[in-house]
Amino acid sequence: MSFGKFETTIVPSEFGTTFTVDTPVAFKVNDHLETGIITKQLKNSAVVELDHTADNKQLINQSNGVVIINYKRMKKL
């Protein structure tokens, strides 16, 4: 039995309107400044693909290189 794939359109909040896909952003994870590119918008946050640096190898391994960050916690680069 197959249920198919549910495809819903996610409308970002007012804070998310400036953080579109492919926007470079900066944010803090555990008090460390990280940077990355938005790959998907969610309602109140975005999926961000992390930039690889010498300091964030452990974070990249733990998160598979992707984190979800609230729009209010990031800034455009």
C-alpha positions as CSV (number, residue, x, y, z in Angstrom):
1,M,0.0,0.0,0.0
2,S,1.4,3.4,-1.0
3,F,0.4,6.7,0.6
4,G,2.4,8.9,-1.8
5,K,4.4,11.9,-0.9
6,F,2.8,14.8,1.0
7,E,3.9,18.1,-0.5
8,T,3.0,21.2,1.5
9,T,3.9,24.7,0.9
10,I,5.6,26.3,3.9
11,V,5.0,30.1,4.2
12,P,7.9,31.7,6.1
13,S,7.0,34.2,8.9
14,E,7.6,37.9,8.4
15,F,11.1,37.4,9.7
16,G,11.8,34.8,7.1
17,T,10.9,36.9,4.1
18,T,14.4,38.3,3.8
19,F,16.1,34.9,4.3
20,T,15.4,33.2,1.0
21,V,17.1,30.1,-0.4
22,D,20.8,30.6,-1.3
23,T,21.2,33.5,1.1
24,P,24.5,33.5,2.9
25,V,24.0,33.9,6.7
26,A,25.8,34.0,10.0
27,F,24.7,32.7,13.4
28,K,26.0,31.3,16.6
29,V,26.0,27.7,17.6
30,N,27.3,27.0,21.2
31,D,28.8,30.5,21.3
32,H,30.8,29.9,18.1
33,L,30.1,32.1,15.0
34,E,29.1,29.9,12.1
35,T,28.3,30.7,8.5
36,G,26.3,28.9,5.8
37,I,23.8,29.0,3.0
38,I,20.1,28.7,3.4
39,T,18.9,25.6,1.6
40,K,15.2,25.5,2.7
41,Q,12.8,27.9,4.4
42,L,10.5,26.8,7.2
43,K,7.9,28.9,9.0
44,N,10.1,30.3,11.8
45,S,13.5,29.0,10.8
46,A,15.6,27.8,7.9
47,V,17.7,24.8,7.0
48,V,21.3,26.0,6.7
49,E,24.1,24.1,5.0
50,L,27.2,24.9,7.1
51,D,30.4,26.3,5.6
52,H,33.3,23.9,6.4
53,T,36.0,25.5,8.6
54,A,38.9,24.2,10.6
55,D,37.0,24.9,13.8
56,N,33.6,23.3,13.1
57,K,34.6,19.7,12.0
58,Q,32.8,18.2,15.1
59,L,29.6,20.2,14.4
60,I,29.7,19.2,10.8
61,N,30.0,15.5,11.8
62,Q,27.3,15.7,14.4
63,S,24.8,17.6,12.2
64,N,25.7,16.1,8.8
65,G,26.6,19.6,7.8
66,V,23.1,21.0,8.2
67,V,21.4,22.9,11.0
68,I,18.0,24.5,11.6
69,I,18.3,28.1,12.8
70,N,15.5,30.5,13.8
71,Y,15.3,33.5,11.6
72,K,15.7,35.8,14.6
73,R,19.1,34.2,15.4
74,M,20.7,34.8,12.0
75,K,21.9,37.7,10.0
76,K,22.6,38.1,6.3
77,L,26.2,38.3,5.1
